[in-house]
């Protein structure tokens, strides 16, 4: 028996495995890099989506038609992510102003010719029915990053005024629909860009002080149902069968799940339809009831991984535009996750924000995946500087 030849073969196999030249995973990684896809980020996204599909199947009452619709939407969103990932950051930067202006035009069309649904005019039908406000979730931070790209940072007073216009105009147009939740999230995405650009602490403190009279002014422009949501947050039991019903049922569902949950498709609050909007805004409560604390923590850990990977990409970005945009997309994704989970657990008012990559729906998922595509483009097209 030729033991030396066998040992040499094993050593050669080990070397090839380490180098990745013949290992399947190494080949797969090279394929992803050629396609400008970031493997770790893609893995985190797919795990979130897979867990979301498991929970959604129960949340839609085991309706295979609705579940397959979501699978198709996920496929479309992933395709959009792949397409965006092929676009170099320089290309995205050059087209940013035109995309922002197109988004503003679409928002104006919504207010004039948009379709009304559930008491709000948010939809536009141009052969494809969609919400233009979703476009601004990316257009606003892209425009803010574009403006700061060739300018000194931290931004000066005049620059801050122009940035305020970039953020406030689409925010007000969306708030008029009315869609207060989305408008505040879009404003947050733009503010995050400014903060990442090195906004002085004294200005942050000043803005925090001004937010108090600003909140009072905003209260006067809010719809009655929006005011009721804020009041319900302070005392849900004041109207247990009306405005407080959603949050009360959500807390009951999450609390009854315990550590391990009641079991997949066995949640009483969800399956007996006590829990409203269980496949969209309150799907986190379905997960808490059926999969318990362990299931919820698993999802949160996956979210943290995806956000952390996005911030890592932002740190490695070679220019101001890419760095600010990647940081804003990552932290805005965190804001979406925080707002939905805090809303479902009664920490913030109910604002109708879906749980990212988990809730039933298509427009929001396409926007999120496009944002991840931008992150992958920034990472794959970065210029590696010599040490």
Secondary structure, 3 states (H helix, E strand, C coil): CCHHHHHHHHHHHHHHHHHCCCCHHHHHHHHHHHCCCCHHHHHHHHHHHHHHHHHHHHHCCCCHHHHHHHHHHHHHHHHHHHHHHCCCHHHHHHHHHHHHHHHHHHHHHHHHHCEEECCEEEEEECCCEECHHHHHHHHHHHHHHHHHCCCCCCCCHHHHHHHHHHHHHHHHHHHCCCCHHHHHHHHHHHHHHHHHCCCCHHHHHHHHHHHHHHHHHHHHHCCHHHHHHHHHHHCHHHHCCCCCHHHHHHHHHHHHHCCCCCCCCCCHHHHCCCCCCCCCCCHHHHHHHHHHHHHHHHHHHHHHHHHHHHHHHHHHCCCHHHHHHHHHHHHHHHHHHHHHHHHHCCCCCCCCCCCCCCCCCCHHHHHHHHHHHHHHHHHHCCCCCCC
